[in-house]
Amino acid sequence: MPRILVTAEDVARGKPDPEGFLKAAKLLDIPINECLIFEDSLAGVAAAKATGAHIAIVGSLAPAEEGMITIANYLLSNSRLE
């Protein structure tokens, strides 16, 4: 279990508002611009972009922009785990 967990019940506004990501960074005592956010949805990517953090796009539902990491399919890249 993660040491810090921020859920929908912990924020007043959900994605695409960045509140959840900003709260998590604050609780971890890590500057948001030093964080890497993994997201797979348009609303999540919009929220992540609004924070100034680094972003990794998982899957193909949200388009990546310059400077973003992409992970096309986690399961295919880790098929040895099956």
Disulfide bonds with the S-S distance in Angstrom:
none
